[in-house]
Amino acid sequence: MCIGIPMQVTALEPGFAWVDGRGESRRVRTNLIEHCAPGQWLLVFLDDARELISAERATEVNATLDLLMSALGHRGPGTLLDEPGFSLPSGMDVQTIQQMTQS
């Protein structure tokens, strides 16, 4: 499954747009869309603008992505799965890991 990220155009270069969205800025290719202008919204996947979308659609997609991130336990940048709710082997000592692997 592919998930497009709504990003707003801030500047244009031939064949590219500078966009902002969901806390990041990036340069994306625009060869898959006819044209765009600063202030417009693009649906971006893998650094390609895939579709020109309305501001309303961008809001809907962002709300859906927020729900998804909430369901996954994301509470902000760098916190996804920081606290999985169980002990990870990387946080255990050697003896504990050995006890887990013995039958």
Biopython code that builds the backbone (N, CA, C, O; Angstrom):
import numpy as np
from Bio.PDB.StructureBuilder import StructureBuilder

atoms = [
    (1, "MET", "N", (0.845, -1.175, 0.000)),
    (1, "MET", "CA", (0.000, 0.000, 0.000)),
    (1, "MET", "C", (0.891, 1.238, 0.000)),
    (1, "MET", "O", (1.891, 1.301, 0.715)),
    (2, "CYS", "N", (0.523, 2.192, -0.789)),
    (2, "CYS", "CA", (1.255, 3.455, -0.865)),
    (2, "CYS", "C", (0.480, 4.522, -0.104)),
    (2, "CYS", "O", (-0.748, 4.579, -0.170)),
    (3, "ILE", "N", (1.197, 5.350, 0.604)),
    (3, "ILE", "CA", (0.562, 6.444, 1.330)),
    (3, "ILE", "C", (1.154, 7.752, 0.836)),
    (3, "ILE", "O", (2.351, 8.001, 0.982)),
    (4, "GLY", "N", (0.304, 8.582, 0.249)),
    (4, "GLY", "CA", (0.734, 9.898, -0.204)),
    (4, "GLY", "C", (0.661, 10.898, 0.934)),
    (4, "GLY", "O", (-0.222, 10.818, 1.788)),
    (5, "ILE", "N", (1.581, 11.830, 0.940)),
    (5, "ILE", "CA", (1.649, 12.863, 1.967)),
    (5, "ILE", "C", (1.238, 14.195, 1.346)),
    (5, "ILE", "O", (1.819, 14.605, 0.341)),
    (6, "PRO", "N", (0.246, 14.880, 1.922)),
    (6, "PRO", "CA", (-0.119, 16.201, 1.407)),
    (6, "PRO", "C", (0.981, 17.212, 1.729)),
    (6, "PRO", "O", (1.411, 17.331, 2.876)),
    (7, "MET", "N", (1.425, 17.928, 0.716)),
    (7, "MET", "CA", (2.469, 18.923, 0.907)),
    (7, "MET", "C", (2.116, 20.158, 0.091)),
    (7, "MET", "O", (1.622, 20.058, -1.032)),
    (8, "GLN", "N", (2.380, 21.333, 0.677)),
    (8, "GLN", "CA", (2.021, 22.596, 0.036)),
    (8, "GLN", "C", (3.229, 23.177, -0.695)),
    (8, "GLN", "O", (4.335, 23.230, -0.157)),
    (9, "VAL", "N", (2.993, 23.605, -1.917)),
    (9, "VAL", "CA", (4.057, 24.169, -2.757)),
    (9, "VAL", "C", (4.492, 25.523, -2.199)),
    (9, "VAL", "O", (3.663, 26.394, -1.936)),
    (10, "THR", "N", (5.811, 25.686, -2.020)),
    (10, "THR", "CA", (6.354, 26.964, -1.553)),
    (10, "THR", "C", (7.165, 27.670, -2.634)),
    (10, "THR", "O", (7.267, 28.897, -2.634)),
    (11, "ALA", "N", (7.739, 26.902, -3.551)),
    (11, "ALA", "CA", (8.544, 27.489, -4.632)),
    (11, "ALA", "C", (8.636, 26.485, -5.771)),
    (11, "ALA", "O", (8.432, 25.285, -5.585)),
    (12, "LEU", "N", (8.948, 27.003, -6.953)),
    (12, "LEU", "CA", (9.053, 26.151, -8.139)),
    (12, "LEU", "C", (10.406, 26.302, -8.808)),
    (12, "LEU", "O", (11.011, 27.374, -8.784)),
    (13, "GLU", "N", (10.872, 25.217, -9.405)),
    (13, "GLU", "CA", (12.038, 25.177, -10.282)),
    (13, "GLU", "C", (11.591, 24.369, -11.500)),
    (13, "GLU", "O", (10.611, 23.630, -11.403)),
    (14, "PRO", "N", (12.256, 24.479, -12.616)),
    (14, "PRO", "CA", (11.861, 23.664, -13.767)),
    (14, "PRO", "C", (11.866, 22.166, -13.417)),
    (14, "PRO", "O", (12.907, 21.597, -13.086)),
    (15, "GLY", "N", (10.690, 21.549, -13.496)),
    (15, "GLY", "CA", (10.564, 20.122, -13.216)),
    (15, "GLY", "C", (10.470, 19.745, -11.755)),
    (15, "GLY", "O", (10.332, 18.566, -11.428)),
    (16, "PHE", "N", (10.543, 20.733, -10.863)),
    (16, "PHE", "CA", (10.533, 20.448, -9.428)),
    (16, "PHE", "C", (9.710, 21.482, -8.670)),
    (16, "PHE", "O", (9.482, 22.594, -9.145)),
    (17, "ALA", "N", (9.272, 21.084, -7.479)),
    (17, "ALA", "CA", (8.620, 22.019, -6.556)),
    (17, "ALA", "C", (9.224, 21.822, -5.174)),
    (17, "ALA", "O", (9.541, 20.701, -4.775)),
    (18, "TRP", "N", (9.376, 22.910, -4.459)),
    (18, "TRP", "CA", (9.738, 22.854, -3.048)),
    (18, "TRP", "C", (8.428, 22.845, -2.283)),
    (18, "TRP", "O", (7.557, 23.684, -2.515)),
    (19, "VAL", "N", (8.291, 21.890, -1.365)),
    (19, "VAL", "CA", (7.022, 21.710, -0.662)),
    (19, "VAL", "C", (7.248, 21.555, 0.833)),
    (19, "VAL", "O", (8.316, 21.127, 1.273)),
    (20, "ASP", "N", (6.230, 21.907, 1.607)),
    (20, "ASP", "CA", (6.238, 21.740, 3.060)),
    (20, "ASP", "C", (5.019, 20.930, 3.451)),
    (20, "ASP", "O", (3.936, 21.099, 2.891)),
    (21, "GLY", "N", (5.209, 20.046, 4.422)),
    (21, "GLY", "CA", (4.081, 19.296, 4.944)),
    (21, "GLY", "C", (4.508, 18.313, 6.005)),
    (21, "GLY", "O", (5.582, 17.718, 5.916)),
    (22, "ARG", "N", (3.670, 18.141, 7.013)),
    (22, "ARG", "CA", (3.880, 17.199, 8.106)),
    (22, "ARG", "C", (5.261, 17.354, 8.747)),
    (22, "ARG", "O", (5.931, 16.373, 9.070)),
    (23, "GLY", "N", (5.665, 18.613, 8.919)),
    (23, "GLY", "CA", (6.889, 18.905, 9.645)),
    (23, "GLY", "C", (8.171, 18.791, 8.842)),
    (23, "GLY", "O", (9.256, 18.774, 9.423)),
    (24, "GLU", "N", (8.077, 18.714, 7.545)),
    (24, "GLU", "CA", (9.295, 18.633, 6.741)),
    (24, "GLU", "C", (9.153, 19.433, 5.452)),
    (24, "GLU", "O", (8.052, 19.737, 4.995)),
    (25, "SER", "N", (10.302, 19.760, 4.888)),
    (25, "SER", "CA", (10.372, 20.430, 3.588)),
    (25, "SER", "C", (11.170, 19.532, 2.667)),
    (25, "SER", "O", (12.131, 18.885, 3.084)),
    (26, "ARG", "N", (10.760, 19.501, 1.413)),
    (26, "ARG", "CA", (11.540, 18.725, 0.447)),
    (26, "ARG", "C", (11.321, 19.219, -0.973)),
    (26, "ARG", "O", (10.388, 19.966, -1.266)),
    (27, "ARG", "N", (12.205, 18.778, -1.829)),
    (27, "ARG", "CA", (12.142, 19.091, -3.261)),
    (27, "ARG", "C", (11.585, 17.849, -3.953)),
    (27, "ARG", "O", (12.135, 16.756, -3.815)),
    (28, "VAL", "N", (10.492, 18.023, -4.697)),
    (28, "VAL", "CA", (9.853, 16.882, -5.347)),
    (28, "VAL", "C", (9.758, 17.102, -6.853)),
    (28, "VAL", "O", (9.669, 18.234, -7.329)),
    (29, "ARG", "N", (9.779, 16.006, -7.581)),
    (29, "ARG", "CA", (9.619, 16.067, -9.033)),
    (29, "ARG", "C", (8.158, 16.345, -9.375)),
    (29, "ARG", "O", (7.255, 15.862, -8.692)),
    (30, "THR", "N", (7.930, 17.117, -10.423)),
    (30, "THR", "CA", (6.564, 17.478, -10.812)),
    (30, "THR", "C", (6.198, 16.976, -12.208)),
    (30, "THR", "O", (5.206, 17.429, -12.779)),
    (31, "ASN", "N", (6.971, 16.059, -12.761)),
    (31, "ASN", "CA", (6.704, 15.608, -14.128)),
    (31, "ASN", "C", (5.438, 14.757, -14.261)),
    (31, "ASN", "O", (5.007, 14.498, -15.385)),
    (32, "LEU", "N", (4.834, 14.317, -13.166)),
    (32, "LEU", "CA", (3.612, 13.520, -13.236)),
    (32, "LEU", "C", (2.338, 14.359, -13.158)),
    (32, "LEU", "O", (1.234, 13.832, -13.298)),
    (33, "ILE", "N", (2.491, 15.660, -12.935)),
    (33, "ILE", "CA", (1.322, 16.547, -12.896)),
    (33, "ILE", "C", (1.476, 17.605, -13.982)),
    (33, "ILE", "O", (2.586, 17.873, -14.441)),
    (34, "GLU", "N", (0.364, 18.203, -14.390)),
    (34, "GLU", "CA", (0.422, 19.185, -15.479)),
    (34, "GLU", "C", (1.123, 20.469, -15.065)),
    (34, "GLU", "O", (2.064, 20.900, -15.731)),
    (35, "HIS", "N", (0.687, 21.074, -13.997)),
    (35, "HIS", "CA", (1.295, 22.322, -13.519)),
    (35, "HIS", "C", (0.869, 22.546, -12.068)),
    (35, "HIS", "O", (-0.122, 21.984, -11.603)),
    (36, "CYS", "N", (1.621, 23.363, -11.381)),
    (36, "CYS", "CA", (1.260, 23.734, -10.011)),
    (36, "CYS", "C", (1.816, 25.127, -9.743)),
    (36, "CYS", "O", (2.636, 25.646, -10.500)),
    (37, "ALA", "N", (1.351, 25.713, -8.656)),
    (37, "ALA", "CA", (1.763, 27.070, -8.292)),
    (37, "ALA", "C", (1.963, 27.134, -6.784)),
    (37, "ALA", "O", (1.373, 26.343, -6.048)),
    (38, "PRO", "N", (2.789, 28.068, -6.314)),
    (38, "PRO", "CA", (2.951, 28.235, -4.873)),
    (38, "PRO", "C", (1.591, 28.403, -4.190)),
    (38, "PRO", "O", (0.714, 29.118, -4.674)),
    (39, "GLY", "N", (1.448, 27.728, -3.058)),
    (39, "GLY", "CA", (0.203, 27.765, -2.301)),
    (39, "GLY", "C", (-0.699, 26.579, -2.574)),
    (39, "GLY", "O", (-1.573, 26.270, -1.764)),
    (40, "GLN", "N", (-0.502, 25.906, -3.706)),
    (40, "GLN", "CA", (-1.321, 24.741, -4.014)),
    (40, "GLN", "C", (-0.812, 23.516, -3.258)),
    (40, "GLN", "O", (0.313, 23.493, -2.759)),
    (41, "TRP", "N", (-1.660, 22.514, -3.187)),
    (41, "TRP", "CA", (-1.343, 21.283, -2.460)),
    (41, "TRP", "C", (-1.091, 20.142, -3.432)),
    (41, "TRP", "O", (-1.773, 20.004, -4.447)),
    (42, "LEU", "N", (-0.095, 19.325, -3.100)),
    (42, "LEU", "CA", (0.244, 18.144, -3.883)),
    (42, "LEU", "C", (0.187, 16.916, -2.987)),
    (42, "LEU", "O", (0.474, 16.994, -1.792)),
    (43, "LEU", "N", (-0.181, 15.793, -3.565)),
    (43, "LEU", "CA", (-0.063, 14.522, -2.869)),
    (43, "LEU", "C", (1.266, 13.928, -3.313)),
    (43, "LEU", "O", (1.464, 13.656, -4.497)),
    (44, "VAL", "N", (2.181, 13.726, -2.361)),
    (44, "VAL", "CA", (3.561, 13.346, -2.663)),
    (44, "VAL", "C", (3.830, 11.929, -2.180)),
    (44, "VAL", "O", (3.457, 11.557, -1.067)),
    (45, "PHE", "N", (4.479, 11.148, -3.027)),
    (45, "PHE", "CA", (4.919, 9.799, -2.667)),
    (45, "PHE", "C", (6.289, 9.579, -3.295)),
    (45, "PHE", "O", (6.467, 9.772, -4.498)),
    (46, "LEU", "N", (7.256, 9.173, -2.476)),
    (46, "LEU", "CA", (8.618, 8.908, -2.945)),
    (46, "LEU", "C", (9.218, 10.070, -3.743)),
    (46, "LEU", "O", (9.799, 9.867, -4.809)),
    (47, "ASP", "N", (9.072, 11.264, -3.224)),
    (47, "ASP", "CA", (9.637, 12.479, -3.824)),
    (47, "ASP", "C", (9.108, 12.793, -5.222)),
    (47, "ASP", "O", (9.764, 13.481, -6.004)),
    (48, "ASP", "N", (7.921, 12.284, -5.524)),
    (48, "ASP", "CA", (7.221, 12.642, -6.755)),
    (48, "ASP", "C", (5.863, 13.218, -6.393)),
    (48, "ASP", "O", (5.139, 12.647, -5.578)),
    (49, "ALA", "N", (5.518, 14.345, -6.995)),
    (49, "ALA", "CA", (4.160, 14.875, -6.857)),
    (49, "ALA", "C", (3.271, 13.987, -7.717)),
    (49, "ALA", "O", (3.430, 13.943, -8.937)),
    (50, "ARG", "N", (2.339, 13.282, -7.089)),
    (50, "ARG", "CA", (1.494, 12.338, -7.822)),
    (50, "ARG", "C", (0.182, 12.950, -8.269)),
    (50, "ARG", "O", (-0.415, 12.523, -9.257)),
    (51, "GLU", "N", (-0.267, 13.973, -7.514)),
    (51, "GLU", "CA", (-1.590, 14.538, -7.804)),
    (51, "GLU", "C", (-1.697, 15.930, -7.213)),
    (51, "GLU", "O", (-1.178, 16.192, -6.127)),
    (52, "LEU", "N", (-2.366, 16.820, -7.921)),
    (52, "LEU", "CA", (-2.716, 18.138, -7.404)),
    (52, "LEU", "C", (-4.023, 17.961, -6.643)),
    (52, "LEU", "O", (-4.995, 17.452, -7.201)),
    (53, "ILE", "N", (-4.063, 18.378, -5.365)),
    (53, "ILE", "CA", (-5.264, 18.188, -4.551)),
    (53, "ILE", "C", (-5.713, 19.522, -3.965)),
    (53, "ILE", "O", (-4.944, 20.482, -3.918)),
    (54, "SER", "N", (-6.955, 19.568, -3.523)),
    (54, "SER", "CA", (-7.492, 20.781, -2.904)),
    (54, "SER", "C", (-7.003, 20.886, -1.462)),
    (54, "SER", "O", (-6.541, 19.906, -0.879)),
    (55, "ALA", "N", (-7.112, 22.076, -0.903)),
    (55, "ALA", "CA", (-6.756, 22.281, 0.508)),
    (55, "ALA", "C", (-7.652, 21.422, 1.396)),
    (55, "ALA", "O", (-7.205, 20.892, 2.413)),
    (56, "GLU", "N", (-8.917, 21.289, 1.007)),
    (56, "GLU", "CA", (-9.849, 20.457, 1.782)),
    (56, "GLU", "C", (-9.404, 18.996, 1.782)),
    (56, "GLU", "O", (-9.432, 18.333, 2.820)),
    (57, "ARG", "N", (-8.995, 18.499, 0.619)),
    (57, "ARG", "CA", (-8.530, 17.112, 0.529)),
    (57, "ARG", "C", (-7.241, 16.932, 1.323)),
    (57, "ARG", "O", (-7.050, 15.894, 1.956)),
    (58, "ALA", "N", (-6.360, 17.918, 1.301)),
    (58, "ALA", "CA", (-5.122, 17.850, 2.087)),
    (58, "ALA", "C", (-5.446, 17.740, 3.570)),
    (58, "ALA", "O", (-4.804, 16.978, 4.293)),
    (59, "THR", "N", (-6.438, 18.499, 4.026)),
    (59, "THR", "CA", (-6.857, 18.441, 5.428)),
    (59, "THR", "C", (-7.402, 17.060, 5.769)),
    (59, "THR", "O", (-7.101, 16.518, 6.832)),
    (60, "GLU", "N", (-8.197, 16.492, 4.877)),
    (60, "GLU", "CA", (-8.760, 15.155, 5.108)),
    (60, "GLU", "C", (-7.664, 14.094, 5.194)),
    (60, "GLU", "O", (-7.683, 13.248, 6.088)),
    (61, "VAL", "N", (-6.716, 14.139, 4.271)),
    (61, "VAL", "CA", (-5.634, 13.155, 4.272)),
    (61, "VAL", "C", (-4.769, 13.329, 5.515)),
    (61, "VAL", "O", (-4.385, 12.339, 6.138)),
    (62, "ASN", "N", (-4.456, 14.571, 5.886)),
    (62, "ASN", "CA", (-3.668, 14.808, 7.100)),
    (62, "ASN", "C", (-4.392, 14.293, 8.338)),
    (62, "ASN", "O", (-3.759, 13.716, 9.222)),
    (63, "ALA", "N", (-5.702, 14.489, 8.418)),
    (63, "ALA", "CA", (-6.471, 13.988, 9.561)),
    (63, "ALA", "C", (-6.419, 12.463, 9.604)),
    (63, "ALA", "O", (-6.300, 11.875, 10.679)),
    (64, "THR", "N", (-6.506, 11.829, 8.455)),
    (64, "THR", "CA", (-6.422, 10.369, 8.391)),
    (64, "THR", "C", (-5.041, 9.887, 8.815)),
    (64, "THR", "O", (-4.927, 8.912, 9.558)),
    (65, "LEU", "N", (-3.995, 10.558, 8.350)),
    (65, "LEU", "CA", (-2.635, 10.196, 8.751)),
    (65, "LEU", "C", (-2.430, 10.399, 10.249)),
    (65, "LEU", "O", (-1.746, 9.604, 10.893)),
    (66, "ASP", "N", (-3.019, 11.459, 10.809)),
    (66, "ASP", "CA", (-2.937, 11.687, 12.256)),
    (66, "ASP", "C", (-3.585, 10.539, 13.023)),
    (66, "ASP", "O", (-3.043, 10.084, 14.031)),
    (67, "LEU", "N", (-4.747, 10.064, 12.552)),
    (67, "LEU", "CA", (-5.420, 8.927, 13.195)),
    (67, "LEU", "C", (-4.561, 7.673, 13.124)),
    (67, "LEU", "O", (-4.454, 6.931, 14.100)),
    (68, "LEU", "N", (-3.953, 7.438, 11.973)),
    (68, "LEU", "CA", (-3.088, 6.280, 11.805)),
    (68, "LEU", "C", (-1.891, 6.348, 12.747)),
    (68, "LEU", "O", (-1.559, 5.365, 13.409)),
    (69, "MET", "N", (-1.248, 7.503, 12.807)),
    (69, "MET", "CA", (-0.093, 7.658, 13.692)),
    (69, "MET", "C", (-0.493, 7.501, 15.152)),
    (69, "MET", "O", (0.261, 6.936, 15.944)),
    (70, "SER", "N", (-1.663, 7.991, 15.511)),
    (70, "SER", "CA", (-2.160, 7.840, 16.876)),
    (70, "SER", "C", (-2.375, 6.362, 17.201)),
    (70, "SER", "O", (-2.025, 5.902, 18.288)),
    (71, "ALA", "N", (-2.949, 5.627, 16.258)),
    (71, "ALA", "CA", (-3.188, 4.200, 16.468)),
    (71, "ALA", "C", (-1.881, 3.427, 16.613)),
    (71, "ALA", "O", (-1.831, 2.410, 17.305)),
    (72, "LEU", "N", (-0.831, 3.905, 15.965)),
    (72, "LEU", "CA", (0.472, 3.251, 16.053)),
    (72, "LEU", "C", (1.267, 3.694, 17.275)),
    (72, "LEU", "O", (2.361, 3.185, 17.521)),
    (73, "GLY", "N", (0.730, 4.630, 18.036)),
    (73, "GLY", "CA", (1.410, 5.081, 19.237)),
    (73, "GLY", "C", (2.368, 6.224, 19.020)),
    (73, "GLY", "O", (3.206, 6.488, 19.882)),
    (74, "HIS", "N", (2.275, 6.908, 17.907)),
    (74, "HIS", "CA", (3.168, 8.033, 17.597)),
    (74, "HIS", "C", (2.701, 9.265, 18.363)),
    (74, "HIS", "O", (1.542, 9.666, 18.262)),
    (75, "ARG", "N", (3.610, 9.860, 19.127)),
    (75, "ARG", "CA", (3.260, 11.034, 19.911)),
    (75, "ARG", "C", (4.046, 12.266, 19.494)),
    (75, "ARG", "O", (3.964, 13.295, 20.164)),
    (76, "GLY", "N", (4.782, 12.195, 18.443)),
    (76, "GLY", "CA", (5.582, 13.321, 17.980)),
    (76, "GLY", "C", (6.835, 12.813, 17.298)),
    (76, "GLY", "O", (7.084, 11.608, 17.288)),
    (77, "PRO", "N", (7.623, 13.702, 16.733)),
    (77, "PRO", "CA", (8.827, 13.281, 16.021)),
    (77, "PRO", "C", (9.744, 12.440, 16.892)),
    (77, "PRO", "O", (10.065, 12.820, 18.018)),
    (78, "GLY", "N", (10.164, 11.298, 16.368)),
    (78, "GLY", "CA", (11.120, 10.451, 17.074)),
    (78, "GLY", "C", (10.533, 9.602, 18.178)),
    (78, "GLY", "O", (11.290, 8.971, 18.916)),
    (79, "THR", "N", (9.212, 9.555, 18.328)),
    (79, "THR", "CA", (8.642, 8.787, 19.435)),
    (79, "THR", "C", (7.918, 7.531, 18.988)),
    (79, "THR", "O", (7.456, 6.768, 19.837)),
    (80, "LEU", "N", (7.800, 7.286, 17.703)),
    (80, "LEU", "CA", (7.109, 6.103, 17.230)),
    (80, "LEU", "C", (7.805, 4.852, 17.761)),
    (80, "LEU", "O", (8.984, 4.625, 17.490)),
    (81, "LEU", "N", (7.083, 4.064, 18.500)),
    (81, "LEU", "CA", (7.558, 2.809, 19.066)),
    (81, "LEU", "C", (8.735, 2.971, 20.029)),
    (81, "LEU", "O", (9.442, 1.998, 20.292)),
    (82, "ASP", "N", (8.957, 4.154, 20.552)),
    (82, "ASP", "CA", (9.993, 4.323, 21.569)),
    (82, "ASP", "C", (9.640, 3.552, 22.833)),
    (82, "ASP", "O", (10.526, 3.086, 23.550)),
    (83, "GLU", "N", (8.356, 3.420, 23.102)),
    (83, "GLU", "CA", (7.886, 2.690, 24.273)),
    (83, "GLU", "C", (6.895, 1.631, 23.809)),
    (83, "GLU", "O", (5.687, 1.867, 23.841)),
    (84, "PRO", "N", (7.385, 0.456, 23.374)),
    (84, "PRO", "CA", (6.498, -0.538, 22.787)),
    (84, "PRO", "C", (5.572, -1.221, 23.794)),
    (84, "PRO", "O", (4.638, -1.909, 23.384)),
    (85, "GLY", "N", (5.801, -1.053, 25.093)),
    (85, "GLY", "CA", (4.938, -1.683, 26.083)),
    (85, "GLY", "C", (5.457, -3.037, 26.548)),
    (85, "GLY", "O", (4.771, -3.742, 27.288)),
    (86, "PHE", "N", (6.656, -3.406, 26.124)),
    (86, "PHE", "CA", (7.287, -4.643, 26.573)),
    (86, "PHE", "C", (8.797, -4.457, 26.478)),
    (86, "PHE", "O", (9.277, -3.516, 25.846)),
    (87, "SER", "N", (9.544, -5.363, 27.112)),
    (87, "SER", "CA", (11.005, -5.244, 27.114)),
    (87, "SER", "C", (11.590, -5.754, 25.805)),
    (87, "SER", "O", (11.260, -6.847, 25.344)),
    (88, "LEU", "N", (12.445, -4.961, 25.227)),
    (88, "LEU", "CA", (13.150, -5.361, 24.015)),
    (88, "LEU", "C", (14.479, -6.007, 24.388)),
    (88, "LEU", "O", (15.079, -5.629, 25.394)),
    (89, "PRO", "N", (14.953, -6.974, 23.603)),
    (89, "PRO", "CA", (16.235, -7.608, 23.905)),
    (89, "PRO", "C", (17.383, -6.610, 24.044)),
    (89, "PRO", "O", (18.306, -6.838, 24.826)),
    (90, "SER", "N", (17.336, -5.519, 23.302)),
    (90, "SER", "CA", (18.415, -4.533, 23.394)),
    (90, "SER", "C", (18.482, -3.876, 24.766)),
    (90, "SER", "O", (19.502, -3.284, 25.117)),
    (91, "GLY", "N", (17.410, -3.972, 25.546)),
    (91, "GLY", "CA", (17.397, -3.397, 26.882)),
    (91, "GLY", "C", (17.609, -4.426, 27.983)),
    (91, "GLY", "O", (17.483, -4.109, 29.165)),
    (92, "MET", "N", (17.929, -5.659, 27.598)),
    (92, "MET", "CA", (18.103, -6.742, 28.569)),
    (92, "MET", "C", (19.577, -7.090, 28.735)),
    (92, "MET", "O", (20.401, -6.837, 27.856)),
    (93, "ASP", "N", (19.885, -7.680, 29.896)),
    (93, "ASP", "CA", (21.250, -8.156, 30.097)),
    (93, "ASP", "C", (21.390, -9.554, 29.484)),
    (93, "ASP", "O", (20.393, -10.193, 29.151)),
    (94, "VAL", "N", (22.624, -10.020, 29.340)),
    (94, "VAL", "CA", (22.919, -11.293, 28.681)),
    (94, "VAL", "C", (22.231, -12.456, 29.388)),
    (94, "VAL", "O", (21.693, -13.349, 28.733)),
    (95, "GLN", "N", (22.245, -12.451, 30.715)),
    (95, "GLN", "CA", (21.647, -13.549, 31.479)),
    (95, "GLN", "C", (20.143, -13.667, 31.189)),
    (95, "GLN", "O", (19.635, -14.774, 31.011)),
    (96, "THR", "N", (19.453, -12.571, 31.143)),
    (96, "THR", "CA", (18.012, -12.588, 30.862)),
    (96, "THR", "C", (17.741, -13.132, 29.465)),
    (96, "THR", "O", (16.809, -13.913, 29.273)),
    (97, "ILE", "N", (18.540, -12.729, 28.500)),
    (97, "ILE", "CA", (18.364, -13.221, 27.128)),
    (97, "ILE", "C", (18.639, -14.717, 27.060)),
    (97, "ILE", "O", (17.918, -15.452, 26.385)),
    (98, "GLN", "N", (19.682, -15.174, 27.757)),
    (98, "GLN", "CA", (19.989, -16.604, 27.770)),
    (98, "GLN", "C", (18.842, -17.397, 28.389)),
    (98, "GLN", "O", (18.511, -18.478, 27.901)),
    (99, "GLN", "N", (18.236, -16.884, 29.445)),
    (99, "GLN", "CA", (17.109, -17.567, 30.079)),
    (99, "GLN", "C", (15.923, -17.664, 29.119)),
    (99, "GLN", "O", (15.199, -18.659, 29.127)),
    (100, "MET", "N", (15.727, -16.667, 28.320)),
    (100, "MET", "CA", (14.614, -16.669, 27.364)),
    (100, "MET", "C", (14.816, -17.693, 26.252)),
    (100, "MET", "O", (13.843, -18.232, 25.724)),
    (101, "THR", "N", (16.063, -17.965, 25.893)),
    (101, "THR", "CA", (16.339, -18.840, 24.758)),
    (101, "THR", "C", (16.535, -20.297, 25.160)),
    (101, "THR", "O", (16.667, -21.156, 24.288)),
    (102, "GLN", "N", (16.556, -20.593, 26.441)),
    (102, "GLN", "CA", (16.708, -21.978, 26.892)),
    (102, "GLN", "C", (15.345, -22.645, 26.988)),
    (102, "GLN", "O", (14.368, -22.034, 27.423)),
    (103, "SER", "N", (15.294, -23.909, 26.575)),
    (103, "SER", "CA", (14.022, -24.641, 26.625)),
    (103, "SER", "C", (13.797, -25.266, 27.972)),
    (103, "SER", "O", (12.776, -25.918, 28.187)),
]
sb = StructureBuilder()
sb.init_structure("model")
sb.init_model(0)
sb.init_chain("A")
sb.init_seg("    ")
for serial, (resi, resn, name, xyz) in enumerate(atoms, 1):
    if name == "N":
        sb.init_residue(resn, " ", resi, " ")
    sb.init_atom(name, np.array(xyz, "f"), 0.0, 1.0, " ", f" {name:<3s}", serial, name[0])
structure = sb.get_structure()
